[in-house]
Amino acid sequence: MESRPRPLWFWNDTAITHDGIREQLRMCRDAGYGGVGILPFGYGLSPSYLSDDYFSRYETAVEYASELGMRLSLYDEFGFPSGSVGAPNSTMRGVFAERHPKLLLKRLDKYERMVSGPTCIVMVLPEAVHDRSAVQSIVAMNAVSRDLILLADSDRIVAPDDTLHLTCDRDSVTVAWDAPAGIWQLMVFCCVTDGEPLCDYLDPEAGRAFIALTHERYYARFASHFGTTIDSTFHDEPTLYRAQGRTWTTGFSQRFRMLHGFDPAPLYPALWYDIGPDTAAARACLLSTRTELYAGGFAGTIQRWADDHSIDAMGHQDQEEIENPSSVAGDLIACFRYQAIPGIDKIGGNRPAERFYKVISSAAYAYDRTVVMSETYGAMGDIDWSEIYRVALDQYTAGITMLIPHAVWYDDRNVVFRPELSPRSPIYADGLPAFNAFLSRLNLLLQNDGRHVADVAVLYPIDGLYAAHHFDGELGPYRGGVAVPESNYVEVGMLLSRTIGIDFRFVHPDTIDERGRISDGAVVVDGEPHAGRFSLLILPAMRAVRPSTVDAIDALLESGGRVIAVGQMPTDCARFDSATAPLRLKRLVDDHPNARHIEWPGAQGGPAAAERLVTAIEQALPNPDARITPSVGVGLIHKVYDSKHLFLIANLQDSDRRITLSLRDRLDLSLWDPHTAQIRDIDCTVGSDGRTRVDIELGANRGLFLVERQVTS
């Protein structure tokens, strides 16, 4: 039962009854589901969210699920996104806003004036800035030289010679500055309450207040079921693109000083403007700090509560499909630093989440997580079973290990996001048991602490993405704010895994700094279970790089490893006082015999660039861990669990194919079919090159496991 999939179960826009709960849970169990995540949804929901009658219905679900041997995931909101306690899509004022107005989402605003000095300029700040505590920084920038003068930080005035005065009177703040000669841009940066009815995602106090209004109320009633029937909590679509993409918090400066050892106040102009050679470093430090506060303030606070209550925490970001995550998740790997089960949302509307599966699974590997979640199929329409299986196999061969079907609807006459994957559906009822059994077998073999195996690491170019980002960009925060036309890391990843047939892992520069070392021609990432050894490091296009990354690349090349740079080389340094790092990297790539630079026009590159990359990889990896032929439209993942090798291979196309799998190790394998549960022998031949070869007949949108029986040498 534990391996069975568990859909979201919408309690949608209708009266929920005790008998209806029991009937639908029993039907879900009989259709092969192992549990559900109850998602309260719609203004017509009765009883009302979090009322005593609501909890009475929920108790029936918990008790009957326990009786059936099913599991529940505690969905923590009324609709989505999480964080309002009852205000779906911020369309109304929820309980959180009523109870905790001072802990609501904050926004960083900039108020500015141009002034020609010498003169005294006076600015009365808007009503939103009602006291001195809102002021984070006051900076003057010379319009010609871009020299910066720090006038005030979050705690004190630091302007020389008593040239700045801050006056607070009757809930208003006035700034007066005696500007010296020259043309100056006076900027006042303030953290203000945004107006969205969401908790401050960057503030752990707000996270704890949200938990007290939600999770704690469930625990007070169902404590005996936590860690058994209720085994997890699910948060949905928190994001940084709210608050006009300038999500901030009043404690930012203090936390920044703790993390970096210096004050951020002089750097604030870089969030909007080019401030000269330090722009990239300033943005990397400011935006990475925001990501750290975001990861720890909301998801991390929920995870700590979950740990204390014997359950796991899972959830996913909104807008994961944005290539530069600076304005949405901050960093689509680091935002999961404190979360037990990283996740992604594969839904309709032409949102290409499949291009980012590997980022999410790489986040799990970065923090040694064993389960990777995807909420899947919502708003994709009444797709056929072939597409349903194809999407699942695409996910599991990219490292997803828990597919949460979206969704079962309590009132199937009022389905908002199709498909309706319930045993009552005339479209899907007959096929559900077989599909759920298929997912159960995938989960059984992959939801464990098996170690992911790959020869290739692709550097996650977050420093360059931060360097390219600024607030109030032309795209708007929902779409990423700022276009990064040279960014190609996603395209390179898709080329590797879905065209060339070489698996890889995105490796975060923090991972290299914190857990990486160079040994015998490879980047070695220490950890358990997801230690990695990568003899080829691919550098996608990026605008900025940190010196420690260049040091690691230098050591890798000197020890015999291989490096391929694809597209734009960095021109800026992501750390202060290390301006030579980009030039060092360029010289290494240009001059070292173990390195190669591939020209890559724009983000897509084109056929000629792709062919050059394929050739370079074949030369750098003459004996790869695993290789599939033909490779286009085939998924492959390799794990080692309990000292045994396991491969999942999938045909992701709509026609039957004969596929050859070539392996570096000499292995004796058997075929395990997740569609039928059949296990059979297969011929494994060893060529003159010492590689094991297996020929497989794979039907359209079908997958097979190859599981090691014993090592032959």
Salt bridges, closest charged atoms under 4 A:
GLU2 OE2 - ARG71 NH2 3.94
ASP19 OD1 - ARG22 NH1 3.32
ASP30 OD1 - ARG29 NE 2.70
ASP52 OD1 - ARG221 NH2 3.66
GLU63 OE2 - HIS225 NE2 3.44
ASP76 OD2 - HIS215 NE2 3.84
GLU98 OE2 - ARG93 NE 3.30
ASP109 OD1 - ARG107 NE 2.61
ASP109 OD1 - ARG246 NH2 2.60
GLU112 OE2 - LYS110 NZ 2.78
ASP131 OD2 - HIS130 ND1 3.17
ASP153 OD2 - ARG156 NH1 2.71
ASP155 OD2 - ARG257 NH2 3.00
ASP194 OD1 - ARG107 NH1 2.93
GLU196 OE1 - ARG242 NH1 3.69
ASP200 OD2 - LYS106 NZ 3.79
ASP231 OD1 - ARG6 NH1 2.96
ASP236 OD1 - HIS316 NE2 2.73
ASP263 OD2 - ARG257 NH1 2.53
ASP274 OD1 - ARG146 NH1 3.12
GLU292 OE1 - ARG337 NE 3.89
ASP318 OD1 - ARG351 NH2 3.36
GLU320 OE2 - HIS316 ND1 2.99
GLU321 OE1 - ARG351 NH2 3.42
ASP331 OD2 - HIS508 NE2 2.60
ASP345 OD2 - HIS316 NE2 3.70
GLU354 OE1 - LYS346 NZ 2.66
ASP368 OD2 - ARG515 NH2 3.17
GLU375 OE1 - HIS316 NE2 2.94
GLU375 OE2 - HIS406 NE2 3.72
GLU387 OE2 - ARG390 NH2 2.97
ASP394 OD1 - ARG498 NH2 2.86
ASP411 OD1 - ARG413 NE 2.95
ASP412 OD2 - ARG424 NH1 3.70
GLU420 OE2 - ARG424 NH2 3.66
ASP455 OD1 - ARG664 NH2 3.07
ASP463 OD2 - ARG546 NE 2.76
ASP472 OD1 - ARG246 NH1 2.67
GLU486 OE2 - ARG543 NE 2.59
GLU491 OE1 - ARG355 NH2 3.11
ASP503 OD1 - LYS358 NZ 2.72
ASP503 OD2 - HIS452 NE2 2.85
ASP510 OD2 - ARG337 NH2 3.75
ASP510 OD2 - HIS508 ND1 3.78
ASP510 OD1 - ARG546 NH1 2.77
ASP513 OD2 - ARG546 NH1 2.81
GLU514 OE2 - ARG337 NH2 3.30
ASP526 OD2 - ARG517 NE 2.95
ASP551 OD1 - ARG584 NH1 3.01
ASP554 OD2 - ARG584 NH2 3.90
GLU558 OE2 - HIS592 NE2 2.99
ASP590 OD2 - LYS586 NZ 2.61
GLU599 OE2 - HIS597 ND1 3.73
GLU618 OE2 - ARG627 NH2 3.44
ASP625 OD2 - HIS638 ND1 2.78
ASP625 OD1 - ARG664 NH2 4.00
ASP665 OD2 - HIS645 NE2 3.97
ASP668 OD1 - ARG709 NH2 2.73
ASP673 OD2 - ARG702 NH2 3.84
ASP681 OD1 - ARG709 NH1 2.31
ASP689 OD2 - ARG693 NH2 3.06
ASP695 OD2 - ARG658 NH2 3.47
GLU697 OE2 - ARG658 NH1 2.60
